[in-house]
Amino acid sequence: MMNYRLHTPEGVKDYLPEEYAIKKQTENRITGVFEERGYKAINTPTFEFIQVLDGMGGVGSERMYKLLDRDGSILALRSDFTPAIARIAATAYSAEDVPLRFSYIGSCFRYNASYQGKMREFTQAGIELIGDGGEKADTEVLTAAIDSLLAAGLKDFCIDIGDVNFLQGVLDDADISSEKKEKIRECIINKDYVEVGKAAEGTGAADILSDLPLLIGGIELLERLQATVGNEVSQKALSHLHKIYDALGEKQKYISFDFSVMGQMDYYTGLVFRGYARGTGFSIVDGGRYDRLVANFGADMPAVGFSVNVDHLMAAF
């Protein structure tokens, strides 16, 4: 019989002094990048009313740690900083205050049915740029993500960028039913490309959807798609990505394109990106544009941001 007094639950861990010192140093280097770029530190409650987090297109309620308050209210431990910061932007600021530049760092909690090394309590550090819907804002945030990883001491990494509107344009142009679109979308997120191909059979999107596993590469791939994809929505997304890539300059070497990306969070509306390092099986940075999220809290503000999973990052050293 297990002696629970001597063990921690799955997905949480103790940090002994040597490792904790490295962790704090890594966090300080990342937050130093945020501060240098004018992002002001903010904090949100460790637990919220579940309505702040659930139904916002982020982490599903089945992956949240929930608890019952004494007055009967259902609460949830923080699973993601972004919805709470969207709430703050909508309730504590006005249109005259934008753009808002916030940074944060703290613990998040997510249940993973299949543990497989994923932490259930992990440190998230990130920024949110709220009230700016332009291309320069997307480039600013993506550049900050790259600089954060470099400042932390990571050298061998790649950030895959895409735009959720690319595939949305392909699906809309093919005149596919909403039910089939949702099935295709779920299969894409789960990387189940066999099922994607089956679901797309007989539609106008069959060719490009069957090629999704191949739609990962450099600027040559983007330019090829610009020359072959006909619909206006996808073309606009490709043009937007091209402009961001051009603006990155010498940081282009860290960028790859992934046109199968639709984002793990449903709240993404445009640019979406994930960063990976050699030797890690999980993304170390996730981000993108989410122009409709703040409106859920009563204020219509475009926004873009990213978060670094500090625990995954440390595993890459």
Phi and psi restraints in degrees (value plus and minus 20) as a CYANA .aco file:
   2 MET   PHI     -91.5   -51.5
   2 MET   PSI     115.8   155.8
   3 ASN   PHI    -111.5   -71.5
   3 ASN   PSI      78.0   118.0
   4 TYR   PHI     -83.7   -43.7
   4 TYR   PSI     -41.1    -1.1
   5 ARG   PHI     -87.4   -47.4
   5 ARG   PSI     -39.8     0.2
   6 LEU   PHI    -123.7   -83.7
   6 LEU   PSI     -17.5    22.5
   7 HIS   PHI    -153.9  -113.9
   7 HIS   PSI     141.2   181.2
   8 THR   PHI    -124.8   -84.8
   8 THR   PSI     135.8   175.8
   9 PRO   PHI     -84.5   -44.5
   9 PRO   PSI     142.0   182.0
  10 GLU   PHI     -80.1   -40.1
  10 GLU   PSI     118.3   158.3
  11 GLY   PHI      68.5   108.5
  11 GLY   PSI     -17.8    22.2
  12 VAL   PHI    -148.5  -108.5
  12 VAL   PSI     141.9   181.9
  13 LYS   PHI    -173.5  -133.5
  13 LYS   PSI     140.4   180.4
  14 ASP   PHI    -109.4   -69.4
  14 ASP   PSI     125.6   165.6
  15 TYR   PHI    -131.4   -91.4
  15 TYR   PSI      93.1   133.1
  16 LEU   PHI     -95.3   -55.3
  16 LEU   PSI     143.6   183.6
  17 PRO   PHI     -70.8   -30.8
  17 PRO   PSI     -65.4   -25.4
  18 GLU   PHI     -84.1   -44.1
  18 GLU   PSI     -67.7   -27.7
  19 GLU   PHI     -88.6   -48.6
  19 GLU   PSI     -57.9   -17.9
  20 TYR   PHI     -86.3   -46.3
  20 TYR   PSI     -55.0   -15.0
  21 ALA   PHI     -83.4   -43.4
  21 ALA   PSI     -60.4   -20.4
  22 ILE   PHI     -85.8   -45.8
  22 ILE   PSI     -61.1   -21.1
  23 LYS   PHI     -81.8   -41.8
  23 LYS   PSI     -67.3   -27.3
  24 LYS   PHI     -84.5   -44.5
  24 LYS   PSI     -57.5   -17.5
  25 GLN   PHI     -83.2   -43.2
  25 GLN   PSI     -62.8   -22.8
  26 THR   PHI     -82.7   -42.7
  26 THR   PSI     -65.7   -25.7
  27 GLU   PHI     -81.5   -41.5
  27 GLU   PSI     -61.6   -21.6
  28 ASN   PHI     -85.8   -45.8
  28 ASN   PSI     -56.8   -16.8
  29 ARG   PHI     -86.5   -46.5
  29 ARG   PSI     -60.7   -20.7
  30 ILE   PHI     -87.1   -47.1
  30 ILE   PSI     -69.5   -29.5
  31 THR   PHI     -87.1   -47.1
  31 THR   PSI     -44.7    -4.7
  32 GLY   PHI     -83.4   -43.4
  32 GLY   PSI     -58.1   -18.1
  33 VAL   PHI     -82.9   -42.9
  33 VAL   PSI     -63.2   -23.2
  34 PHE   PHI     -80.9   -40.9
  34 PHE   PSI     -66.0   -26.0
  35 GLU   PHI     -84.5   -44.5
  35 GLU   PSI     -61.5   -21.5
  36 GLU   PHI     -79.8   -39.8
  36 GLU   PSI     -49.6    -9.6
  37 ARG   PHI    -114.6   -74.6
  37 ARG   PSI     -10.0    30.0
  38 GLY   PHI      64.3   104.3
  38 GLY   PSI      -1.4    38.6
  39 TYR   PHI    -110.0   -70.0
  39 TYR   PSI     103.9   143.9
  40 LYS   PHI    -109.8   -69.8
  40 LYS   PSI     113.4   153.4
  41 ALA   PHI     -87.1   -47.1
  41 ALA   PSI     119.8   159.8
  42 ILE   PHI    -159.2  -119.2
  42 ILE   PSI     136.8   176.8
  43 ASN   PHI    -156.0  -116.0
  43 ASN   PSI     131.5   171.5
  44 THR   PHI    -146.2  -106.2
  44 THR   PSI     141.4   181.4
  45 PRO   PHI     -80.6   -40.6
  45 PRO   PSI     128.2   168.2
  46 THR   PHI     -86.4   -46.4
  46 THR   PSI     -49.4    -9.4
  47 PHE   PHI    -152.7  -112.7
  47 PHE   PSI     128.8   168.8
  48 GLU   PHI    -152.5  -112.5
  48 GLU   PSI     146.1   186.1
  49 PHE   PHI     -78.9   -38.9
  49 PHE   PSI     118.1   158.1
  50 ILE   PHI     -81.0   -41.0
  50 ILE   PSI     -44.9    -4.9
  51 GLN   PHI     -84.5   -44.5
  51 GLN   PSI     -42.7    -2.7
  52 VAL   PHI     -89.1   -49.1
  52 VAL   PSI     -53.4   -13.4
  53 LEU   PHI    -122.8   -82.8
  53 LEU   PSI     -55.8   -15.8
  54 ASP   PHI    -104.1   -64.1
  54 ASP   PSI     121.9   161.9
  55 GLY   PHI      56.9    96.9
  55 GLY   PSI      -7.3    32.7
  56 MET   PHI    -120.5   -80.5
  56 MET   PSI     -15.1    24.9
  57 GLY   PHI      67.3   107.3
  57 GLY   PSI     -12.6    27.4
  58 GLY   PHI    -120.5   -80.5
  58 GLY   PSI    -151.7  -111.7
  59 VAL   PHI     -88.2   -48.2
  59 VAL   PSI     110.1   150.1
  60 GLY   PHI     -88.4   -48.4
  60 GLY   PSI     133.9   173.9
  61 SER   PHI     -81.8   -41.8
  61 SER   PSI     -45.8    -5.8
  62 GLU   PHI     -87.7   -47.7
  62 GLU   PSI     -35.5     4.5
  63 ARG   PHI    -125.9   -85.9
  63 ARG   PSI     -15.2    24.8
  64 MET   PHI    -112.8   -72.8
  64 MET   PSI     130.6   170.6
  65 TYR   PHI    -112.1   -72.1
  65 TYR   PSI      93.2   133.2
  66 LYS   PHI    -128.0   -88.0
  66 LYS   PSI     130.9   170.9
  67 LEU   PHI    -164.1  -124.1
  67 LEU   PSI     139.2   179.2
  68 LEU   PHI    -125.5   -85.5
  68 LEU   PSI     101.9   141.9
  69 ASP   PHI     -93.6   -53.6
  69 ASP   PSI     144.2   184.2
  70 ARG   PHI     -86.8   -46.8
  70 ARG   PSI     -41.8    -1.8
  71 ASP   PHI    -109.4   -69.4
  71 ASP   PSI     -14.4    25.6
  72 GLY   PHI      74.0   114.0
  72 GLY   PSI     -25.1    14.9
  73 SER   PHI     -89.8   -49.8
  73 SER   PSI     122.3   162.3
  74 ILE   PHI    -110.2   -70.2
  74 ILE   PSI     105.2   145.2
  75 LEU   PHI    -133.7   -93.7
  75 LEU   PSI     143.5   183.5
  76 ALA   PHI    -161.3  -121.3
  76 ALA   PSI     118.9   158.9
  77 LEU   PHI     -84.9   -44.9
  77 LEU   PSI     128.7   168.7
  78 ARG   PHI     -78.6   -38.6
  78 ARG   PSI      98.0   138.0
  79 SER   PHI    -122.2   -82.2
  79 SER   PSI     -34.6     5.4
  80 ASP   PHI    -186.0  -146.0
  80 ASP   PSI     115.0   155.0
  81 PHE   PHI     -94.1   -54.1
  81 PHE   PSI     -50.3   -10.3
  82 THR   PHI     -79.4   -39.4
  82 THR   PSI     -68.3   -28.3
  83 PRO   PHI     -79.5   -39.5
  83 PRO   PSI     -59.6   -19.6
  84 ALA   PHI     -85.6   -45.6
  84 ALA   PSI     -58.3   -18.3
  85 ILE   PHI     -90.3   -50.3
  85 ILE   PSI     -54.2   -14.2
  86 ALA   PHI     -82.0   -42.0
  86 ALA   PSI     -60.1   -20.1
  87 ARG   PHI     -81.0   -41.0
  87 ARG   PSI     -64.7   -24.7
  88 ILE   PHI     -82.5   -42.5
  88 ILE   PSI     -64.8   -24.8
  89 ALA   PHI     -80.1   -40.1
  89 ALA   PSI     -60.0   -20.0
  90 ALA   PHI     -95.5   -55.5
  90 ALA   PSI     -51.8   -11.8
  91 THR   PHI    -120.5   -80.5
  91 THR   PSI     -43.1    -3.1
  92 ALA   PHI    -130.4   -90.4
  92 ALA   PSI     -27.0    13.0
  93 TYR   PHI    -153.6  -113.6
  93 TYR   PSI     144.8   184.8
  94 SER   PHI    -145.1  -105.1
  94 SER   PSI     157.2   197.2
  95 ALA   PHI     -81.8   -41.8
  95 ALA   PSI     -45.0    -5.0
  96 GLU   PHI     -93.1   -53.1
  96 GLU   PSI     -37.0     3.0
  97 ASP   PHI    -108.2   -68.2
  97 ASP   PSI     -33.7     6.3
  98 VAL   PHI     -98.8   -58.8
  98 VAL   PSI     135.3   175.3
  99 PRO   PHI     -98.3   -58.3
  99 PRO   PSI     127.0   167.0
 100 LEU   PHI    -122.8   -82.8
 100 LEU   PSI     113.4   153.4
 101 ARG   PHI    -141.7  -101.7
 101 ARG   PSI      88.4   128.4
 102 PHE   PHI    -136.3   -96.3
 102 PHE   PSI     125.8   165.8
 103 SER   PHI    -145.7  -105.7
 103 SER   PSI     140.7   180.7
 104 TYR   PHI    -175.1  -135.1
 104 TYR   PSI     140.1   180.1
 105 ILE   PHI    -176.8  -136.8
 105 ILE   PSI     116.2   156.2
 106 GLY   PHI     151.6   191.6
 106 GLY   PSI    -199.5  -159.5
 107 SER   PHI    -103.5   -63.5
 107 SER   PSI     121.5   161.5
 108 CYS   PHI    -142.2  -102.2
 108 CYS   PSI     138.3   178.3
 109 PHE   PHI    -152.9  -112.9
 109 PHE   PSI     102.0   142.0
 110 ARG   PHI    -159.9  -119.9
 110 ARG   PSI     116.1   156.1
 111 TYR   PHI    -106.3   -66.3
 111 TYR   PSI     110.7   150.7
 112 ASN   PHI    -135.3   -95.3
 112 ASN   PSI      94.5   134.5
 113 ALA   PHI     -77.8   -37.8
 113 ALA   PSI     -58.9   -18.9
 114 SER   PHI    -127.0   -87.0
 114 SER   PSI      86.4   126.4
 115 TYR   PHI     -79.8   -39.8
 115 TYR   PSI     -83.2   -43.2
 116 GLN   PHI      24.6    64.6
 116 GLN   PSI      21.3    61.3
 117 GLY   PHI      65.7   105.7
 117 GLY   PSI     -28.1    11.9
 118 LYS   PHI     -97.0   -57.0
 118 LYS   PSI     111.5   151.5
 119 MET   PHI     -95.6   -55.6
 119 MET   PSI     120.7   160.7
 120 ARG   PHI    -113.0   -73.0
 120 ARG   PSI     -42.2    -2.2
 121 GLU   PHI    -138.6   -98.6
 121 GLU   PSI     102.7   142.7
 122 PHE   PHI    -164.0  -124.0
 122 PHE   PSI     138.8   178.8
 123 THR   PHI    -114.3   -74.3
 123 THR   PSI     108.9   148.9
 124 GLN   PHI    -136.8   -96.8
 124 GLN   PSI     110.6   150.6
 125 ALA   PHI    -147.9  -107.9
 125 ALA   PSI     111.6   151.6
 126 GLY   PHI    -185.9  -145.9
 126 GLY   PSI    -196.1  -156.1
 127 ILE   PHI    -154.5  -114.5
 127 ILE   PSI     136.0   176.0
 128 GLU   PHI    -153.3  -113.3
 128 GLU   PSI     108.3   148.3
 129 LEU   PHI    -130.0   -90.0
 129 LEU   PSI      88.0   128.0
 130 ILE   PHI    -133.7   -93.7
 130 ILE   PSI     112.0   152.0
 131 GLY   PHI      80.5   120.5
 131 GLY   PSI     -11.7    28.3
 132 ASP   PHI    -150.6  -110.6
 132 ASP   PSI      93.9   133.9
 133 GLY   PHI    -121.2   -81.2
 133 GLY   PSI      -6.7    33.3
 134 GLY   PHI    -108.6   -68.6
 134 GLY   PSI     148.8   188.8
 135 GLU   PHI     -83.6   -43.6
 135 GLU   PSI     -54.9   -14.9
 136 LYS   PHI     -84.7   -44.7
 136 LYS   PSI     -54.6   -14.6
 137 ALA   PHI     -85.3   -45.3
 137 ALA   PSI     -63.2   -23.2
 138 ASP   PHI     -80.4   -40.4
 138 ASP   PSI     -63.6   -23.6
 139 THR   PHI     -86.2   -46.2
 139 THR   PSI     -60.2   -20.2
 140 GLU   PHI     -79.2   -39.2
 140 GLU   PSI     -65.5   -25.5
 141 VAL   PHI     -90.3   -50.3
 141 VAL   PSI     -62.3   -22.3
 142 LEU   PHI     -84.4   -44.4
 142 LEU   PSI     -60.0   -20.0
 143 THR   PHI     -82.6   -42.6
 143 THR   PSI     -61.4   -21.4
 144 ALA   PHI     -83.6   -43.6
 144 ALA   PSI     -55.9   -15.9
 145 ALA   PHI     -83.3   -43.3
 145 ALA   PSI     -65.9   -25.9
 146 ILE   PHI     -82.7   -42.7
 146 ILE   PSI     -66.5   -26.5
 147 ASP   PHI     -84.6   -44.6
 147 ASP   PSI     -51.6   -11.6
 148 SER   PHI     -84.8   -44.8
 148 SER   PSI     -64.0   -24.0
 149 LEU   PHI     -86.4   -46.4
 149 LEU   PSI     -59.5   -19.5
 150 LEU   PHI     -85.5   -45.5
 150 LEU   PSI     -62.7   -22.7
 151 ALA   PHI     -84.1   -44.1
 151 ALA   PSI     -52.5   -12.5
 152 ALA   PHI     -91.8   -51.8
 152 ALA   PSI     -33.4     6.6
 153 GLY   PHI      85.1   125.1
 153 GLY   PSI     -13.4    26.6
 154 LEU   PHI    -104.9   -64.9
 154 LEU   PSI     115.2   155.2
 155 LYS   PHI    -138.9   -98.9
 155 LYS   PSI     -57.2   -17.2
 156 ASP   PHI    -119.7   -79.7
 156 ASP   PSI      67.1   107.1
 157 PHE   PHI    -168.2  -128.2
 157 PHE   PSI     144.2   184.2
 158 CYS   PHI    -161.3  -121.3
 158 CYS   PSI     119.9   159.9
 159 ILE   PHI    -132.2   -92.2
 159 ILE   PSI      97.9   137.9
 160 ASP   PHI    -106.8   -66.8
 160 ASP   PSI     105.2   145.2
 161 ILE   PHI    -137.9   -97.9
 161 ILE   PSI     129.2   169.2
 162 GLY   PHI    -174.4  -134.4
 162 GLY   PSI    -189.9  -149.9
 163 ASP   PHI    -165.1  -125.1
 163 ASP   PSI     104.2   144.2
 164 VAL   PHI     -80.7   -40.7
 164 VAL   PSI     -42.2    -2.2
 165 ASN   PHI     -95.3   -55.3
 165 ASN   PSI     -38.4     1.6
 166 PHE   PHI     -82.0   -42.0
 166 PHE   PSI     -74.6   -34.6
 167 LEU   PHI     -91.2   -51.2
 167 LEU   PSI     -51.4   -11.4
 168 GLN   PHI     -82.0   -42.0
 168 GLN   PSI     -60.3   -20.3
 169 GLY   PHI     -85.1   -45.1
 169 GLY   PSI     -59.5   -19.5
 170 VAL   PHI     -82.5   -42.5
 170 VAL   PSI     -65.3   -25.3
 171 LEU   PHI     -87.7   -47.7
 171 LEU   PSI     -62.9   -22.9
 172 ASP   PHI     -84.7   -44.7
 172 ASP   PSI     -59.2   -19.2
 173 ASP   PHI     -87.6   -47.6
 173 ASP   PSI     -45.0    -5.0
 174 ALA   PHI    -105.2   -65.2
 174 ALA   PSI     -23.6    16.4
 175 ASP   PHI      36.5    76.5
 175 ASP   PSI      32.4    72.4
 176 ILE   PHI    -115.1   -75.1
 176 ILE   PSI     122.8   162.8
 177 SER   PHI     -80.7   -40.7
 177 SER   PSI     134.2   174.2
 178 SER   PHI     -81.7   -41.7
 178 SER   PSI     -55.8   -15.8
 179 GLU   PHI     -84.6   -44.6
 179 GLU   PSI     -64.0   -24.0
 180 LYS   PHI     -90.4   -50.4
 180 LYS   PSI     -54.9   -14.9
 181 LYS   PHI     -79.4   -39.4
 181 LYS   PSI     -64.3   -24.3
 182 GLU   PHI     -84.9   -44.9
 182 GLU   PSI     -59.4   -19.4
 183 LYS   PHI     -84.4   -44.4
 183 LYS   PSI     -64.0   -24.0
 184 ILE   PHI     -82.4   -42.4
 184 ILE   PSI     -63.0   -23.0
 185 ARG   PHI     -81.3   -41.3
 185 ARG   PSI     -65.1   -25.1
 186 GLU   PHI     -82.0   -42.0
 186 GLU   PSI     -60.4   -20.4
 187 CYS   PHI     -85.9   -45.9
 187 CYS   PSI     -57.1   -17.1
 188 ILE   PHI     -85.8   -45.8
 188 ILE   PSI     -65.7   -25.7
 189 ILE   PHI     -79.8   -39.8
 189 ILE   PSI     -57.8   -17.8
 190 ASN   PHI    -104.8   -64.8
 190 ASN   PSI     -17.1    22.9
 191 LYS   PHI      40.2    80.2
 191 LYS   PSI       9.1    49.1
 192 ASP   PHI    -113.8   -73.8
 192 ASP   PSI      56.9    96.9
 193 TYR   PHI     -92.9   -52.9
 193 TYR   PSI     -42.3    -2.3
 194 VAL   PHI     -82.7   -42.7
 194 VAL   PSI     -67.0   -27.0
 195 GLU   PHI     -88.7   -48.7
 195 GLU   PSI     -51.9   -11.9
 196 VAL   PHI     -80.2   -40.2
 196 VAL   PSI     -67.0   -27.0
 197 GLY   PHI     -81.2   -41.2
 197 GLY   PSI     -61.6   -21.6
 198 LYS   PHI     -84.6   -44.6
 198 LYS   PSI     -64.2   -24.2
 199 ALA   PHI     -86.9   -46.9
 199 ALA   PSI     -47.9    -7.9
 200 ALA   PHI    -110.2   -70.2
 200 ALA   PSI     -26.1    13.9
 201 GLU   PHI     -77.4   -37.4
 201 GLU   PSI     114.3   154.3
 202 GLY   PHI      61.6   101.6
 202 GLY   PSI     -16.2    23.8
 203 THR   PHI    -127.5   -87.5
 203 THR   PSI     147.5   187.5
 204 GLY   PHI     -91.1   -51.1
 204 GLY   PSI     -28.6    11.4
 205 ALA   PHI    -122.1   -82.1
 205 ALA   PSI     -14.4    25.6
 206 ALA   PHI     -78.3   -38.3
 206 ALA   PSI     -63.6   -23.6
 207 ASP   PHI     -83.5   -43.5
 207 ASP   PSI     -71.3   -31.3
 208 ILE   PHI     -92.0   -52.0
 208 ILE   PSI     -53.9   -13.9
 209 LEU   PHI     -91.0   -51.0
 209 LEU   PSI     -52.1   -12.1
 210 SER   PHI     -90.5   -50.5
 210 SER   PSI     -40.0     0.0
 211 ASP   PHI    -114.1   -74.1
 211 ASP   PSI     -14.7    25.3
 212 LEU   PHI     -72.2   -32.2
 212 LEU   PSI     -63.0   -23.0
 213 PRO   PHI     -81.3   -41.3
 213 PRO   PSI     -38.6     1.4
 214 LEU   PHI    -115.5   -75.5
 214 LEU   PSI     -27.4    12.6
 215 LEU   PHI    -106.1   -66.1
 215 LEU   PSI      29.2    69.2
 216 ILE   PHI    -151.7  -111.7
 216 ILE   PSI     105.4   145.4
 217 GLY   PHI     151.8   191.8
 217 GLY   PSI    -179.6  -139.6
 218 GLY   PHI    -114.2   -74.2
 218 GLY   PSI    -182.6  -142.6
 219 ILE   PHI     -82.0   -42.0
 219 ILE   PSI     -47.3    -7.3
 220 GLU   PHI     -82.7   -42.7
 220 GLU   PSI     -57.5   -17.5
 221 LEU   PHI     -85.5   -45.5
 221 LEU   PSI     -64.1   -24.1
 222 LEU   PHI     -79.7   -39.7
 222 LEU   PSI     -64.6   -24.6
 223 GLU   PHI     -87.0   -47.0
 223 GLU   PSI     -53.9   -13.9
 224 ARG   PHI     -85.9   -45.9
 224 ARG   PSI     -60.9   -20.9
 225 LEU   PHI     -87.4   -47.4
 225 LEU   PSI     -56.6   -16.6
 226 GLN   PHI     -81.4   -41.4
 226 GLN   PSI     -50.4   -10.4
 227 ALA   PHI    -105.1   -65.1
 227 ALA   PSI     -34.5     5.5
 228 THR   PHI    -138.8   -98.8
 228 THR   PSI     -47.2    -7.2
 229 VAL   PHI    -104.5   -64.5
 229 VAL   PSI     110.2   150.2
 230 GLY   PHI    -114.2   -74.2
 230 GLY   PSI     -46.8    -6.8
 231 ASN   PHI     -96.8   -56.8
 231 ASN   PSI     130.7   170.7
 232 GLU   PHI     -87.6   -47.6
 232 GLU   PSI     -59.2   -19.2
 233 VAL   PHI     -83.0   -43.0
 233 VAL   PSI     -67.6   -27.6
 234 SER   PHI     -85.1   -45.1
 234 SER   PSI     -59.7   -19.7
 235 GLN   PHI     -82.4   -42.4
 235 GLN   PSI     -59.4   -19.4
 236 LYS   PHI     -84.1   -44.1
 236 LYS   PSI     -60.3   -20.3
 237 ALA   PHI     -84.7   -44.7
 237 ALA   PSI     -63.5   -23.5
 238 LEU   PHI     -83.7   -43.7
 238 LEU   PSI     -61.2   -21.2
 239 SER   PHI     -84.0   -44.0
 239 SER   PSI     -59.8   -19.8
 240 HIS   PHI     -82.6   -42.6
 240 HIS   PSI     -64.3   -24.3
 241 LEU   PHI     -84.4   -44.4
 241 LEU   PSI     -58.4   -18.4
 242 HIS   PHI     -82.8   -42.8
 242 HIS   PSI     -62.1   -22.1
 243 LYS   PHI     -85.5   -45.5
 243 LYS   PSI     -60.3   -20.3
 244 ILE   PHI     -82.8   -42.8
 244 ILE   PSI     -64.7   -24.7
 245 TYR   PHI     -79.8   -39.8
 245 TYR   PSI     -65.0   -25.0
 246 ASP   PHI     -82.1   -42.1
 246 ASP   PSI     -56.8   -16.8
 247 ALA   PHI     -93.7   -53.7
 247 ALA   PSI     -37.5     2.5
 248 LEU   PHI     -94.7   -54.7
 248 LEU   PSI     -40.3    -0.3
 249 GLY   PHI      38.7    78.7
 249 GLY   PSI    -146.1  -106.1
 250 GLU   PHI     -86.7   -46.7
 250 GLU   PSI     -35.2     4.8
 251 LYS   PHI    -101.5   -61.5
 251 LYS   PSI     -20.9    19.1
 252 GLN   PHI     -78.1   -38.1
 252 GLN   PSI     -46.5    -6.5
 253 LYS   PHI     -85.5   -45.5
 253 LYS   PSI     -36.8     3.2
 254 TYR   PHI    -113.8   -73.8
 254 TYR   PSI     -18.9    21.1
 255 ILE   PHI    -127.1   -87.1
 255 ILE   PSI     117.2   157.2
 256 SER   PHI    -151.8  -111.8
 256 SER   PSI     134.7   174.7
 257 PHE   PHI    -120.6   -80.6
 257 PHE   PSI     117.8   157.8
 258 ASP   PHI    -153.0  -113.0
 258 ASP   PSI      81.6   121.6
 259 PHE   PHI    -106.5   -66.5
 259 PHE   PSI     -14.8    25.2
 260 SER   PHI    -111.1   -71.1
 260 SER   PSI     -24.6    15.4
 261 VAL   PHI     -90.0   -50.0
 261 VAL   PSI     107.5   147.5
 262 MET   PHI    -142.7  -102.7
 262 MET   PSI     -30.2     9.8
 263 GLY   PHI      73.2   113.2
 263 GLY   PSI     113.7   153.7
 264 GLN   PHI     -91.9   -51.9
 264 GLN   PSI     -44.7    -4.7
 265 MET   PHI    -119.5   -79.5
 265 MET   PSI     110.3   150.3
 266 ASP   PHI     -89.5   -49.5
 266 ASP   PSI     -34.0     6.0
 267 TYR   PHI     -98.3   -58.3
 267 TYR   PSI     -26.8    13.2
 268 TYR   PHI     -88.1   -48.1
 268 TYR   PSI     119.1   159.1
 269 THR   PHI    -144.6  -104.6
 269 THR   PSI     -24.9    15.1
 270 GLY   PHI    -176.6  -136.6
 270 GLY   PSI    -137.0   -97.0
 271 LEU   PHI     -73.9   -33.9
 271 LEU   PSI     116.8   156.8
 272 VAL   PHI    -162.6  -122.6
 272 VAL   PSI     122.1   162.1
 273 PHE   PHI    -169.7  -129.7
 273 PHE   PSI     134.6   174.6
 274 ARG   PHI    -160.0  -120.0
 274 ARG   PSI     120.7   160.7
 275 GLY   PHI    -131.5   -91.5
 275 GLY   PSI     119.5   159.5
 276 TYR   PHI    -150.1  -110.1
 276 TYR   PSI     128.9   168.9
 277 ALA   PHI    -142.0  -102.0
 277 ALA   PSI     132.2   172.2
 278 ARG   PHI     -81.4   -41.4
 278 ARG   PSI     112.9   152.9
 279 GLY   PHI      74.5   114.5
 279 GLY   PSI     -23.4    16.6
 280 THR   PHI    -137.7   -97.7
 280 THR   PSI     120.9   160.9
 281 GLY   PHI    -114.0   -74.0
 281 GLY   PSI     -22.3    17.7
 282 PHE   PHI    -141.0  -101.0
 282 PHE   PSI     137.2   177.2
 283 SER   PHI     -88.2   -48.2
 283 SER   PSI     125.1   165.1
 284 ILE   PHI    -123.1   -83.1
 284 ILE   PSI     -36.7     3.3
 285 VAL   PHI    -163.3  -123.3
 285 VAL   PSI     119.4   159.4
 286 ASP   PHI    -158.0  -118.0
 286 ASP   PSI     117.0   157.0
 287 GLY   PHI    -185.9  -145.9
 287 GLY   PSI     159.0   199.0
 288 GLY   PHI     139.9   179.9
 288 GLY   PSI    -195.1  -155.1
 289 ARG   PHI    -116.3   -76.3
 289 ARG   PSI     117.4   157.4
 290 TYR   PHI    -158.6  -118.6
 290 TYR   PSI      58.7    98.7
 291 ASP   PHI     -95.8   -55.8
 291 ASP   PSI     -32.4     7.6
 292 ARG   PHI    -126.6   -86.6
 292 ARG   PSI     -26.4    13.6
 293 LEU   PHI     -88.2   -48.2
 293 LEU   PSI     -65.6   -25.6
 294 VAL   PHI     -82.1   -42.1
 294 VAL   PSI     -51.5   -11.5
 295 ALA   PHI     -81.2   -41.2
 295 ALA   PSI     -45.7    -5.7
 296 ASN   PHI     -83.4   -43.4
 296 ASN   PSI     -38.5     1.5
 297 PHE   PHI    -128.2   -88.2
 297 PHE   PSI     -10.1    29.9
 298 GLY   PHI      85.7   125.7
 298 GLY   PSI     -15.4    24.6
 299 ALA   PHI    -157.9  -117.9
 299 ALA   PSI     110.8   150.8
 300 ASP   PHI    -110.2   -70.2
 300 ASP   PSI      76.8   116.8
 301 MET   PHI    -151.3  -111.3
 301 MET   PSI     107.7   147.7
 302 PRO   PHI     -88.3   -48.3
 302 PRO   PSI     136.9   176.9
 303 ALA   PHI    -178.2  -138.2
 303 ALA   PSI     135.8   175.8
 304 VAL   PHI    -170.4  -130.4
 304 VAL   PSI     125.6   165.6
 305 GLY   PHI    -188.4  -148.4
 305 GLY   PSI    -197.1  -157.1
 306 PHE   PHI    -176.1  -136.1
 306 PHE   PSI     143.8   183.8
 307 SER   PHI    -155.4  -115.4
 307 SER   PSI     124.4   164.4
 308 VAL   PHI    -121.8   -81.8
 308 VAL   PSI     109.5   149.5
 309 ASN   PHI    -105.3   -65.3
 309 ASN   PSI      82.0   122.0
 310 VAL   PHI     -82.8   -42.8
 310 VAL   PSI     -56.6   -16.6
 311 ASP   PHI     -86.3   -46.3
 311 ASP   PSI     -62.5   -22.5
 312 HIS   PHI     -85.0   -45.0
 312 HIS   PSI     -58.1   -18.1
 313 LEU   PHI     -82.1   -42.1
 313 LEU   PSI     -64.3   -24.3
 314 MET   PHI     -83.6   -43.6
 314 MET   PSI     -51.4   -11.4
 315 ALA   PHI     -88.5   -48.5
 315 ALA   PSI     -36.5     3.5
 316 ALA   PHI    -106.7   -66.7
 316 ALA   PSI     -30.6     9.4
